[in-house]
Amino acid sequence: MSQLLIIAIGNGACNIADSLQSQGLESAKFAFLDTDPDDLNNHPGVGDTVLLQGAEQERHAAINRLLSADVERVAIIACLGGRTGTYFTPLAARLANLAGKSPVCVVTLPFDFEGTRRKVLANEALAAIKKCTPDVLVFDNNELNTLYPDLGILDAFKRVDTQVAEALRKMFM
């Protein structure tokens, strides 16, 4: 049986995956990848967890194990600008593409208040992702400030989680 695999890379992406599960994509297979074991423990029930530590070969092998034969479609979720999503999303997209899975990547770009460095890193990662797959859906967090100027930071992040989850649900249901 073919299956949808949703790979959430980093803690922010796992928050989005939590929203996805509550919005009707329970039938998908979920995997959470992070470099921080504490973050992996913050999201019980998300699905498979992969600690991205160790040698490069080990990280590649761990991601490739997720891309099993029964997985037909792959969606990769990441919040770009931080360390985990920025570094590992292009890698996961490339490995999924090499495995013949034609991934769809759904990413968020950081708010302006998160700093110029995060914006630069996010844009570099986005360019690398686009080299691996043409199917990239980008959510710029700053657009929330325009649409919802009275939102506090926690509510803004929740709004992003919900919007990304809704877009994925529409794409795959």
Accessible surface in RSA format (square Angstrom, percent):
REM  Atomic radii and reference values for relative SASA: ProtOr
REM  Chains: A
REM  Algorithm: Lee & Richards
REM  Probe-radius: 1.40
REM  Slices: 20
REM RES _ NUM      All-atoms   Total-Side   Main-Chain    Non-polar    All polar
REM                ABS   REL    ABS   REL    ABS   REL    ABS   REL    ABS   REL
RES MET A   1   200.38 103.8 136.24  90.2  64.14 152.7 113.33  96.4  87.05 115.3
RES SER A   2    64.98  54.9  42.04  56.1  22.94  52.8  14.90  31.7  50.08  70.2
RES GLN A   3    40.60  22.7  34.38  25.1   6.22  14.8   9.96  21.2  30.63  23.2
RES LEU A   4     8.86   4.9   6.04   4.3   2.82   7.1   6.04   4.2   2.82   7.6
RES LEU A   5     0.00   0.0   0.00   0.0   0.00   0.0   0.00   0.0   0.00   0.0
RES ILE A   6     0.05   0.0   0.00   0.0   0.05   0.1   0.00   0.0   0.05   0.1
RES ILE A   7     0.24   0.1   0.24   0.2   0.00   0.0   0.24   0.2   0.00   0.0
RES ALA A   8     0.22   0.2   0.22   0.3   0.00   0.0   0.22   0.3   0.00   0.0
RES ILE A   9     1.34   0.8   0.00   0.0   1.34   3.2   0.00   0.0   1.34   3.6
RES GLY A  10     6.79   8.4   0.00   N/A   6.79   8.4   6.79  18.6   0.00   0.0
RES ASN A  11    52.68  36.3  47.90  46.3   4.78  11.5  11.47  27.6  41.22  39.8
RES GLY A  12    28.08  34.6   0.00   N/A  28.08  34.6  19.06  52.3   9.02  20.2
RES ALA A  13     0.23   0.2   0.00   0.0   0.23   0.5   0.00   0.0   0.23   0.6
RES CYS A  14     0.00   0.0   0.00   0.0   0.00   0.0   0.00   0.0   0.00   0.0
RES ASN A  15    55.26  38.1  51.99  50.2   3.28   7.9   8.08  19.4  47.18  45.6
RES ILE A  16     0.39   0.2   0.39   0.3   0.00   0.0   0.39   0.3   0.00   0.0
RES ALA A  17     0.03   0.0   0.03   0.1   0.00   0.0   0.03   0.0   0.00   0.0
RES ASP A  18    55.87  39.1  48.15  47.9   7.72  18.3  28.00  65.9  27.88  27.8
RES SER A  19    24.06  20.3  19.03  25.4   5.03  11.6   7.15  15.2  16.91  23.7
RES LEU A  20     0.04   0.0   0.04   0.0   0.00   0.0   0.04   0.0   0.00   0.0
RES GLN A  21    46.17  25.8  43.60  31.9   2.57   6.1  14.95  31.8  31.21  23.7
RES SER A  22    93.38  78.9  54.44  72.6  38.94  89.7  51.03 108.7  42.34  59.3
RES GLN A  23    46.77  26.2  29.98  21.9  16.78  40.0  30.06  64.0  16.71  12.7
RES GLY A  24    23.59  29.1   0.00   N/A  23.59  29.1  16.41  45.0   7.17  16.1
RES LEU A  25     5.73   3.2   5.73   4.1   0.00   0.0   5.73   4.0   0.00   0.0
RES GLU A  26   117.26  67.3  94.88  71.8  22.38  53.3  56.10 108.5  61.15  49.9
RES SER A  27   101.24  85.6  73.57  98.2  27.67  63.7  58.25 124.1  42.99  60.2
RES ALA A  28    10.47   9.6   0.58   0.9   9.89  22.5   2.48   3.5   7.99  21.2
RES LYS A  29    53.71  26.2  47.55  29.2   6.16  14.7  33.24  29.9  20.47  21.8
RES PHE A  30     7.28   3.6   2.74   1.7   4.54  11.8   2.74   1.7   4.54  13.0
RES ALA A  31     0.24   0.2   0.00   0.0   0.24   0.5   0.00   0.0   0.24   0.6
RES PHE A  32     0.00   0.0   0.00   0.0   0.00   0.0   0.00   0.0   0.00   0.0
RES LEU A  33     0.00   0.0   0.00   0.0   0.00   0.0   0.00   0.0   0.00   0.0
RES ASP A  34     3.54   2.5   3.54   3.5   0.00   0.0   0.00   0.0   3.54   3.5
RES THR A  35    16.60  11.8  12.65  12.8   3.95   9.4  11.40  15.3   5.20   7.9
RES ASP A  36    52.78  37.0  50.63  50.4   2.15   5.1  14.88  35.0  37.90  37.8
RES PRO A  37    62.95  45.9  62.25  56.7   0.70   2.5  62.46  51.6   0.49   3.0
RES ASP A  38    98.25  68.8  96.94  96.5   1.31   3.1  23.87  56.2  74.38  74.2
RES ASP A  39    30.47  21.3  30.47  30.3   0.00   0.0   0.00   0.0  30.47  30.4
RES LEU A  40    19.97  11.1  15.38  11.0   4.59  11.6  15.44  10.8   4.53  12.2
RES ASN A  41   112.14  77.3  90.97  87.9  21.16  51.0  28.79  69.3  83.35  80.6
RES ASN A  42    95.20  65.6  70.29  67.9  24.91  60.0  17.40  41.9  77.79  75.2
RES HIS A  43    15.75   8.6  11.68   8.1   4.07  10.4  11.72  12.1   4.03   4.7
RES PRO A  44   118.48  86.3  89.12  81.2  29.36 106.7  99.56  82.2  18.92 117.6
RES GLY A  45    71.71  88.4   0.00   N/A  71.71  88.4  42.30 116.1  29.41  65.9
RES VAL A  46     2.86   1.9   0.94   0.9   1.92   4.6   0.94   0.8   1.92   5.2
RES GLY A  47    43.38  53.5   0.00   N/A  43.38  53.5  26.90  73.8  16.48  36.9
RES ASP A  48    64.34  45.1  57.61  57.3   6.72  15.9  16.33  38.4  48.00  47.9
RES THR A  49    73.58  52.3  47.07  47.7  26.51  63.2  15.77  21.2  57.81  87.4
RES VAL A  50    18.14  11.9  14.85  13.4   3.29   7.9  18.14  15.8   0.00   0.0
RES LEU A  51    72.56  40.4  51.64  36.9  20.93  52.6  51.64  36.3  20.93  56.3
RES LEU A  52     4.49   2.5   0.09   0.1   4.40  11.1   0.16   0.1   4.33  11.6
RES GLN A  53    93.14  52.1  80.18  58.6  12.96  30.9  32.29  68.7  60.85  46.2
RES GLY A  54    47.21  58.2   0.00   N/A  47.21  58.2  29.45  80.8  17.77  39.8
RES ALA A  55    58.46  53.8  42.92  66.2  15.54  35.3  54.40  76.6   4.06  10.7
RES GLU A  56    96.02  55.1  90.33  68.3   5.68  13.5  23.60  45.6  72.42  59.1
RES GLN A  57   153.36  85.8 146.25 106.9   7.11  16.9  50.79 108.1 102.57  77.8
RES GLU A  58   104.85  60.2  97.58  73.8   7.27  17.3  43.80  84.7  61.05  49.8
RES ARG A  59    41.78  17.5  39.49  20.1   2.29   5.4   2.92   4.0  38.86  23.6
RES HIS A  60    38.92  21.3  38.92  27.1   0.00   0.0  22.56  23.3  16.36  19.0
RES ALA A  61    42.04  38.7  35.98  55.5   6.06  13.8  41.12  57.9   0.93   2.5
RES ALA A  62    11.95  11.0  10.24  15.8   1.71   3.9  10.63  15.0   1.33   3.5
RES ILE A  63     0.14   0.1   0.14   0.1   0.00   0.0   0.14   0.1   0.00   0.0
RES ASN A  64    67.21  46.4  57.10  55.2  10.11  24.4  22.50  54.2  44.71  43.2
RES ARG A  65   168.41  70.7 146.54  74.7  21.87  52.1  79.72 109.0  88.69  53.8
RES LEU A  66    11.19   6.2  10.19   7.3   1.00   2.5  11.19   7.9   0.00   0.0
RES LEU A  67    12.44   6.9   1.06   0.8  11.38  28.6   1.06   0.7  11.38  30.6
RES SER A  68    40.04  33.8  30.34  40.5   9.69  22.3  39.03  83.1   1.01   1.4
RES ALA A  69   105.96  97.4  69.45 107.2  36.51  83.1  76.58 107.8  29.38  77.8
RES ASP A  70    64.97  45.5  56.14  55.9   8.82  20.9  32.39  76.2  32.57  32.5
RES VAL A  71     0.76   0.5   0.00   0.0   0.76   1.8   0.00   0.0   0.75   2.0
RES GLU A  72   105.29  60.4  91.44  69.2  13.85  33.0  34.82  67.4  70.47  57.5
RES ARG A  73   102.25  42.9 100.61  51.3   1.64   3.9  40.96  56.0  61.29  37.1
RES VAL A  74     1.54   1.0   0.00   0.0   1.54   3.7   0.00   0.0   1.54   4.2
RES ALA A  75     0.00   0.0   0.00   0.0   0.00   0.0   0.00   0.0   0.00   0.0
RES ILE A  76     0.00   0.0   0.00   0.0   0.00   0.0   0.00   0.0   0.00   0.0
RES ILE A  77     0.35   0.2   0.35   0.3   0.00   0.0   0.35   0.3   0.00   0.0
RES ALA A  78     0.11   0.1   0.00   0.0   0.11   0.2   0.00   0.0   0.11   0.3
RES CYS A  79    43.20  32.7  36.69  40.9   6.51  15.3  25.54  64.7  17.66  19.0
RES LEU A  80     5.75   3.2   0.00   0.0   5.75  14.5   0.00   0.0   5.75  15.5
RES GLY A  81     1.71   2.1   0.00   N/A   1.71   2.1   0.00   0.0   1.71   3.8
RES GLY A  82    20.15  24.8   0.00   N/A  20.15  24.8  17.94  49.2   2.20   4.9
RES ARG A  83   173.30  72.8 154.57  78.8  18.74  44.6  81.43 111.3  91.87  55.7
RES THR A  84    16.45  11.7  13.75  13.9   2.69   6.4   5.98   8.0  10.47  15.8
RES GLY A  85     4.25   5.2   0.00   N/A   4.25   5.2   0.42   1.1   3.83   8.6
RES THR A  86    20.17  14.3  16.90  17.1   3.27   7.8  16.90  22.7   3.27   4.9
RES TYR A  87   118.08  55.1 107.89  61.4  10.19  26.5  87.48  65.7  30.60  37.7
RES PHE A  88    10.09   5.0  10.09   6.3   0.00   0.0  10.09   6.1   0.00   0.0
RES THR A  89     0.00   0.0   0.00   0.0   0.00   0.0   0.00   0.0   0.00   0.0
RES PRO A  90    20.47  14.9  19.43  17.7   1.04   3.8  19.86  16.4   0.60   3.8
RES LEU A  91    14.69   8.2  11.26   8.1   3.43   8.6  13.69   9.6   0.99   2.7
RES ALA A  92     0.19   0.2   0.00   0.0   0.19   0.4   0.00   0.0   0.19   0.5
RES ALA A  93     0.00   0.0   0.00   0.0   0.00   0.0   0.00   0.0   0.00   0.0
RES ARG A  94   101.74  42.7 101.74  51.9   0.01   0.0  42.65  58.3  59.09  35.8
RES LEU A  95    11.36   6.3  10.52   7.5   0.84   2.1  10.53   7.4   0.82   2.2
RES ALA A  96     0.00   0.0   0.00   0.0   0.00   0.0   0.00   0.0   0.00   0.0
RES ASN A  97    69.61  48.0  58.77  56.8  10.85  26.1   0.99   2.4  68.62  66.3
RES LEU A  98   132.16  73.6  98.61  70.5  33.55  84.3 101.85  71.5  30.31  81.6
RES ALA A  99    46.97  43.2  15.16  23.4  31.81  72.4  28.56  40.2  18.41  48.8
RES GLY A 100    62.09  76.6   0.00   N/A  62.09  76.6  34.07  93.5  28.01  62.7
RES LYS A 101    27.40  13.4  23.61  14.5   3.78   9.0   6.05   5.4  21.34  22.7
RES SER A 102    77.86  65.8  67.20  89.7  10.66  24.5  35.57  75.7  42.29  59.2
RES PRO A 103     0.00   0.0   0.00   0.0   0.00   0.0   0.00   0.0   0.00   0.0
RES VAL A 104    22.64  14.9  22.64  20.5   0.00   0.0  22.64  19.7   0.00   0.0
RES CYS A 105     0.00   0.0   0.00   0.0   0.00   0.0   0.00   0.0   0.00   0.0
RES VAL A 106     0.24   0.2   0.00   0.0   0.24   0.6   0.00   0.0   0.24   0.6
RES VAL A 107     0.18   0.1   0.00   0.0   0.18   0.4   0.18   0.2   0.00   0.0
RES THR A 108     3.56   2.5   3.56   3.6   0.00   0.0   0.60   0.8   2.96   4.5
RES LEU A 109    19.83  11.0  19.72  14.1   0.11   0.3  19.83  13.9   0.00   0.0
RES PRO A 110     4.70   3.4   1.94   1.8   2.76  10.0   4.62   3.8   0.07   0.5
RES PHE A 111     1.10   0.5   1.10   0.7   0.00   0.0   1.10   0.7   0.00   0.0
RES ASP A 112    97.07  68.0  83.26  82.9  13.81  32.6  33.54  78.9  63.53  63.4
RES PHE A 113   132.20  66.1  93.60  58.0  38.60 100.4 105.79  64.1  26.40  75.6
RES GLU A 114    52.21  30.0  30.24  22.9  21.96  52.3  16.24  31.4  35.97  29.4
RES GLY A 115    29.46  36.3   0.00   N/A  29.46  36.3  29.46  80.8   0.00   0.0
RES THR A 116   108.27  77.0  98.58  99.9   9.68  23.1  65.01  87.3  43.26  65.4
RES ARG A 117   176.20  74.0 167.19  85.2   9.01  21.4  72.98  99.7 103.22  62.6
RES ARG A 118    99.72  41.9  99.62  50.8   0.10   0.2  11.70  16.0  88.02  53.3
RES LYS A 119    41.01  20.0  40.98  25.1   0.04   0.1  34.29  30.9   6.73   7.2
RES VAL A 120    72.78  47.9  70.18  63.5   2.60   6.3  72.49  63.0   0.29   0.8
RES LEU A 121    45.53  25.4  45.46  32.5   0.07   0.2  45.50  32.0   0.04   0.1
RES ALA A 122     0.42   0.4   0.42   0.7   0.00   0.0   0.42   0.6   0.00   0.0
RES ASN A 123    79.08  54.5  72.78  70.3   6.30  15.2  25.97  62.5  53.11  51.3
RES GLU A 124   105.33  60.5  94.59  71.6  10.74  25.6  46.87  90.6  58.47  47.7
RES ALA A 125     4.94   4.5   0.09   0.1   4.85  11.0   4.57   6.4   0.37   1.0
RES LEU A 126    18.71  10.4  18.71  13.4   0.00   0.0  18.71  13.1   0.00   0.0
RES ALA A 127    53.87  49.5  46.89  72.4   6.98  15.9  51.76  72.9   2.11   5.6
RES ALA A 128    36.08  33.2  32.12  49.6   3.96   9.0  34.01  47.9   2.07   5.5
RES ILE A 129     0.00   0.0   0.00   0.0   0.00   0.0   0.00   0.0   0.00   0.0
RES LYS A 130   113.82  55.5  96.56  59.2  17.26  41.1  51.28  46.2  62.54  66.6
RES LYS A 131   182.00  88.8 142.26  87.3  39.74  94.6  92.54  83.3  89.46  95.3
RES CYS A 132    20.03  15.2  12.04  13.4   7.99  18.8   4.69  11.9  15.35  16.5
RES THR A 133     4.73   3.4   2.25   2.3   2.48   5.9   2.47   3.3   2.26   3.4
RES PRO A 134   126.33  92.1  94.18  85.9  32.14 116.8 101.78  84.0  24.55 152.6
RES ASP A 135    69.14  48.4  63.53  63.2   5.61  13.3  12.60  29.6  56.54  56.4
RES VAL A 136    30.77  20.2   1.68   1.5  29.08  70.1   2.52   2.2  28.25  76.6
RES LEU A 137    63.93  35.6  62.82  44.9   1.11   2.8  63.54  44.6   0.40   1.1
RES VAL A 138    52.92  34.8  27.07  24.5  25.85  62.3  27.07  23.5  25.85  70.1
RES PHE A 139    42.21  21.1  38.92  24.1   3.29   8.6  42.21  25.6   0.00   0.0
RES ASP A 140    43.44  30.4  36.86  36.7   6.58  15.6   6.12  14.4  37.32  37.2
RES ASN A 141     7.25   5.0   6.41   6.2   0.84   2.0   0.84   2.0   6.41   6.2
RES ASN A 142    27.43  18.9  23.94  23.1   3.50   8.4  19.93  48.0   7.50   7.3
RES GLU A 143   107.60  61.8 105.28  79.7   2.32   5.5  34.69  67.1  72.91  59.5
RES LEU A 144     4.86   2.7   4.86   3.5   0.00   0.0   4.86   3.4   0.00   0.0
RES ASN A 145    77.26  53.3  70.68  68.3   6.58  15.8  25.40  61.1  51.86  50.1
RES THR A 146   114.39  81.4  90.47  91.7  23.92  57.0  69.97  94.0  44.43  67.2
RES LEU A 147   110.15  61.3  86.46  61.9  23.69  59.6  89.34  62.7  20.80  56.0
RES TYR A 148    70.68  33.0  64.82  36.9   5.86  15.2  42.28  31.8  28.40  35.0
RES PRO A 149   102.72  74.9  72.83  66.4  29.88 108.6  75.59  62.4  27.12 168.6
RES ASP A 150   143.83 100.7 110.33 109.8  33.49  79.2  43.25 101.8 100.58 100.3
RES LEU A 151    52.87  29.4  28.02  20.0  24.85  62.5  29.28  20.6  23.60  63.5
RES GLY A 152    41.85  51.6   0.00   N/A  41.85  51.6  37.49 102.9   4.36   9.8
RES ILE A 153    76.56  43.6  66.29  49.4  10.28  24.8  69.22  49.8   7.34  19.9
RES LEU A 154   131.05  73.0 128.94  92.2   2.11   5.3 128.95  90.6   2.10   5.6
RES ASP A 155    73.81  51.7  70.11  69.8   3.71   8.8   8.79  20.7  65.02  64.8
RES ALA A 156     5.19   4.8   5.19   8.0   0.00   0.0   5.19   7.3   0.00   0.0
RES PHE A 157    76.83  38.4  76.77  47.6   0.06   0.1  76.77  46.5   0.06   0.2
RES LYS A 158   132.62  64.7 131.17  80.5   1.45   3.4  82.02  73.8  50.60  53.9
RES ARG A 159    87.93  36.9  83.84  42.7   4.10   9.8  11.77  16.1  76.16  46.2
RES VAL A 160     7.60   5.0   7.37   6.7   0.23   0.6   7.60   6.6   0.00   0.0
RES ASP A 161    22.36  15.7  22.36  22.3   0.00   0.0   1.72   4.1  20.63  20.6
RES THR A 162    50.08  35.6  50.08  50.8   0.00   0.0  28.46  38.2  21.62  32.7
RES GLN A 163    47.40  26.5  43.66  31.9   3.74   8.9  15.47  32.9  31.93  24.2
RES VAL A 164     0.26   0.2   0.26   0.2   0.00   0.0   0.26   0.2   0.00   0.0
RES ALA A 165     0.00   0.0   0.00   0.0   0.00   0.0   0.00   0.0   0.00   0.0
RES GLU A 166    65.57  37.6  65.57  49.6   0.00   0.0   9.32  18.0  56.25  45.9
RES ALA A 167    21.28  19.6  14.45  22.3   6.83  15.5  20.24  28.5   1.04   2.8
RES LEU A 168     0.00   0.0   0.00   0.0   0.00   0.0   0.00   0.0   0.00   0.0
RES ARG A 169    69.68  29.3  69.68  35.5   0.00   0.0   4.95   6.8  64.73  39.2
RES LYS A 170   149.56  73.0 122.26  75.0  27.30  65.0  76.13  68.5  73.43  78.2
RES MET A 171    86.41  44.7  51.39  34.0  35.03  83.4  56.37  47.9  30.04  39.8
RES PHE A 172    27.12  13.6  12.28   7.6  14.84  38.6  14.08   8.5  13.05  37.3
RES MET A 173   140.55  72.8  73.19  48.4  67.36 160.4 103.92  88.3  36.64  48.5
END  Absolute sums over single chains surface
CHAIN  1 A     8456.4       6718.2       1738.2       4463.6       3992.8
END  Absolute sums over all chains
TOTAL          8456.4       6718.2       1738.2       4463.6       3992.8
